[in-house]
């Protein structure tokens, strides 16, 4: 039998006990479990204002990223993916309509956003045909994040200006020493990282390095936001870290080069247009 480059078939679930299903359950349960534990402990932990801010950002980024890193390797039947997608979307709708108390709302939203990101992002990433397709995906995603954040018509810009929208579109984490909660990563950030992890798992990229690069990019975004005092599109440093840190992503096949260059050129032109309108046109 000749070896092929086709991805391995999805894991099956014999007798309801599949390693993939166990991995998925662990990954999706991690965020609400750890966030709930942090919520119970946070009021009794005394930190400086800076320390509390750093701890809240670290928790709101590390926990969901690790959850996605665990679950993105799980390849389950389509019906399981659709079930997770349906439950996650329904949960977000219920939270948006009912407005539960802050802590229960945080647990539901955080868990639902990670599940939604896995169901959409990891599924797409596992179906990417070649690892170098991540190069245009990174450029387009980073460009879209810039346009969405800086353009008045952009979804990210609109969500950032609405407390109600932000309450169901970002991961929240308790602030130590208080009963307050603080947002960090948005739904788009989680979805893109799930896509990266799904593709890395299928195409044999160094998985730990891929996760570490996503964490590095997120940390850089947080540092830049703290330094500049404004929100920084997280997908820009995340995409840059992945492209620079994974050489295989930059090795486009000749058959893909034309389409990739056009998509990256169009995305870059949109970013240039938005930057010109925001900073140069008065």
C-alpha positions in Angstrom: 0.0 0.0 0.0 1.4 3.4 -1.0 1.6 6.1 1.6 -0.6 9.1 1.0 -0.7 12.7 2.2 -4.4 12.5 3.0 -5.4 13.4 6.6 -6.2 10.5 8.8 -10.0 9.7 9.0 -11.9 11.2 11.9 -11.9 9.3 15.2 -14.8 6.9 15.7 -16.6 6.4 19.0 -16.7 2.6 19.7 -19.1 1.9 22.6 -19.2 5.6 23.3 -15.6 5.7 24.6 -13.4 7.4 22.1 -10.1 9.0 23.0 -11.1 11.9 20.8 -14.4 12.4 22.6 -12.6 12.3 26.0 -10.1 14.9 24.7 -12.9 17.1 23.4 -14.8 16.9 26.7 -11.7 17.7 28.7 -10.8 20.7 26.5 -14.3 22.2 26.5 -14.8 21.7 30.2 -11.5 23.3 31.1 -12.5 26.9 30.7 -15.7 27.0 32.8 -14.0 24.8 35.4 -10.9 27.0 35.9 -12.8 30.3 35.5 -15.3 29.1 38.1 -12.5 28.2 40.5 -10.8 31.5 39.9 -14.1 33.3 40.6 -14.4 31.6 43.9 -10.9 32.4 45.0 -10.5 35.9 43.4 -12.1 38.0 46.2 -9.7 36.6 48.8 -6.5 37.1 46.7 -4.8 40.5 47.4 -2.6 41.9 44.6 -1.5 45.3 43.5 -3.6 47.0 40.9 -1.0 46.2 38.2 -0.7 42.6 39.5 -4.4 42.1 39.4 -4.7 43.4 35.9 -1.8 41.2 34.7 -3.3 38.1 36.4 -6.8 38.8 34.9 -5.3 39.1 31.4 -3.2 36.0 31.8 -6.2 34.0 33.0 -8.5 35.3 30.2 -5.9 34.3 27.6 -4.1 31.2 28.9 -7.2 29.3 30.0 -9.1 29.4 26.6 -6.0 29.0 24.5 -5.0 25.8 26.5 -8.6 24.6 26.2 -8.5 25.0 22.4 -5.0 23.4 22.3 -6.4 20.3 24.0 -9.7 20.1 22.1 -8.4 21.0 18.6 -6.7 17.6 18.2 -10.0 15.8 18.7 -11.5 14.6 15.4 -15.0 13.5 16.0 -17.9 12.8 13.7 -19.8 15.7 12.1 -22.9 15.1 14.3 -20.8 15.7 17.4 -19.4 18.9 16.0 -22.9 20.2 15.1 -24.2 19.3 18.5 -21.5 21.3 20.2 -22.1 24.2 17.8 -25.8 24.2 18.4 -25.4 24.1 22.2 -22.8 26.9 22.2 -24.8 29.2 20.0 -28.0 28.6 21.9 -26.2 29.3 25.2 -25.0 32.7 23.9 -28.5 33.6 22.7 -30.0 32.7 26.1 -27.3 34.8 27.9 -27.9 37.7 25.6 -31.7 37.6 26.2 -31.8 36.8 29.9 -28.8 38.7 31.2 -27.9 36.5 34.2 -25.8 37.7 37.1 -22.1 38.5 36.2 -20.4 35.3 37.4 -22.9 32.8 35.9 -22.9 34.8 32.7 -19.1 34.8 32.6 -19.0 31.0 33.0 -21.6 30.4 30.3 -20.1 32.9 27.8 -16.5 31.7 28.3 -17.4 28.1 27.9 -19.7 28.7 24.9 -17.2 30.9 23.0 -14.4 28.2 23.3 -16.9 25.5 22.2 -18.0 27.7 19.3 -14.5 28.4 18.3 -13.6 24.7 18.3 -16.7 23.7 16.4 -16.0 26.2 13.6 -12.3 27.0 13.6 -10.8 23.6 14.4 -13.1 22.0 11.9 -12.0 24.3 9.1 -8.3 24.0 10.1 -8.5 20.2 10.0 -9.7 20.4 6.4 -7.0 22.8 5.1 -5.4 20.9 2.2 -1.8 22.2 2.6 0.0 23.7 5.6 1.2 26.7 3.5 -2.5 27.8 3.1 -2.0 29.2 6.6 0.2 32.0 5.1 -2.6 33.8 3.3 -5.0 32.8 6.1 -2.8 34.6 8.6 -2.4 37.7 6.4 -6.1 37.9 5.6 -7.1 37.3 9.3 -4.7 40.0 10.6 -5.8 42.5 7.9 -9.5 41.8 8.7 -8.8 42.4 12.4 -7.2 45.7 11.7 -10.0 46.8 9.4 -12.7 45.6 11.8 -11.0 47.4 14.7 -10.2 50.7 13.1 -13.1 51.2 10.7 -16.2 52.8 12.2 -18.3 50.2 10.3 -16.2 47.3 11.5 -17.8 44.6 13.8 -15.0 44.7 16.3 -15.2 48.5 16.5 -19.0 48.2 17.1 -18.7 45.4 19.7 -16.0 47.4 21.6 -18.4 50.3 21.9 -21.3 48.2 23.2 -21.1 46.7 26.7 -24.0 44.3 25.9 -22.3 43.0 22.7 -18.9 42.8 24.5 -20.5 40.7 27.3 -21.2 37.8 24.9 -18.4 38.3 22.3 -15.3 38.2 24.6 -13.8 35.9 27.1 -14.0 37.2 30.7 -12.0 36.5 33.8 -12.3 37.5 37.5 -10.0 40.3 38.7 -8.2 39.2 41.9 -9.1 41.0 45.0 -12.4 42.2 43.7 -15.8 40.9 42.5 -15.2 42.5 39.1 -14.6 40.7 35.8 -12.4 41.8 32.9 -12.6 40.9 29.1 -9.6 39.9 26.9 -9.8 37.7 23.8 -12.6 38.1 21.4 -14.6 35.4 19.6 -12.6 36.0 16.4 -9.3 35.6 18.1 -10.4 32.2 19.5 -11.8 31.0 16.2 -8.6 31.8 14.4 -6.4 30.1 17.0 -8.7 27.1 16.8 -8.1 27.0 13.1 -4.4 27.2 13.5 -4.4 24.4 16.1 -6.6 22.2 13.9 -4.4 22.6 10.9 -1.2 22.1 13.0 -2.6 18.8 14.4 -3.5 17.4 10.9 -0.4 18.5 9.0 2.2 17.6 11.6 3.4 21.1 12.5 5.2 21.3 15.8 2.1 21.4 18.0 3.6 22.7 21.2 5.5 25.4 19.2 2.3 26.4 17.5 0.5 26.9 20.8 3.4 28.7 22.3 3.5 31.1 19.3 -0.2 31.8 19.7 0.4 32.6 23.4 3.4 34.8 22.5 1.3 36.8 20.0 -1.4 37.2 22.5 1.0 38.4 25.2 2.5 40.9 22.8 -0.9 42.2 22.0 -1.6 42.7 25.7 1.7 44.4 26.3 1.1 46.8 23.4 -2.4 47.6 24.6 -1.1 48.4 28.1 1.7 50.5 26.7 -0.4 52.4 24.2 -3.5 52.6 26.3 -5.7 51.4 23.4 -7.1 48.1 22.2 -4.7 46.3 19.9 -5.9 43.8 17.2 -4.6 40.6 18.7 -4.6 38.7 15.4 -1.8 40.9 14.1 0.9 39.7 16.5 -0.5 36.2 16.6 -0.4 35.8 12.8 3.1 37.4 12.7 4.4 35.0 15.4 3.0 32.0 13.5 4.4 33.0 10.1 7.8 33.8 11.5 8.0 30.9 13.9 6.8 28.1 11.6 8.9 28.0 8.4 6.6 25.4 6.8 3.8 28.0 6.7 5.9 30.2 4.3 6.6 27.4 1.8 3.8 28.1 -0.8 3.4 25.5 -3.5 3.7 26.9 -7.1 0.1 26.1 -7.8 -1.0 28.2 -4.8 1.2 31.2 -5.3 -1.0 33.3 -7.6 -4.2 33.0 -5.5 -2.3 33.5 -2.3 -0.5 36.6 -3.6 -3.8 38.1 -4.8 -5.6 37.5 -1.5 -2.7 38.9 0.5 -2.5 42.0 -1.8 -6.2 42.7 -1.6 -6.1 42.3 2.2 -3.1 44.6 2.5 -4.8 47.2 0.2 -7.8 47.3 2.5 -5.7 47.9 5.5 -3.8 50.7 3.8 -7.1 52.3 2.8 -8.4 52.2 6.3 -5.2 53.5 7.8 -5.2 56.3 5.3 -8.7 57.3 6.0 -8.2 57.2 9.8 -4.8 58.9 10.1 -4.3 61.0 7.0 -7.7 62.1 5.7 -9.2 64.8 7.8 
